[in-house]
Amino acid sequence: EMESVVKKQLGELQERFPKIIGDFRGRGLMHAIYITDPQTGEASNSMARDLTWDIVRRGVMVFYTNRPTIKIVPPLVISEEALLDGIGGIEEALEGLETE
């Protein structure tokens, strides 16, 4: 049930930030966002790392694994409100990249 919420929200983020979010995939609540450098279009480990820490500073626990991806793995018992709040933190961090 919550998978559809995650996919919808991440799809909207990808539409809004197509030069940064190259793709996203997942099943259930476990997803990965593939980060690309908006200048080159290439996968970017460093951008994924920096974006991960910006998201974490906003209170959302995500993971960086030395790849150009950010892993999203919320608890299975998360409420829809909390899930949307977390994705909002990701959105805020992405907005910060646009202003740099």
Secondary structure as UniProt FT lines:
FT   HELIX           2..16
FT   TURN            18..20
FT   STRAND          21..27
FT   TURN            28..29
FT   STRAND          30..36
FT   TURN            38..40
FT   HELIX           45..57
FT   TURN            58..59
FT   STRAND          63..64
FT   STRAND          69..72
FT   TURN            76..77
FT   HELIX           80..99
//
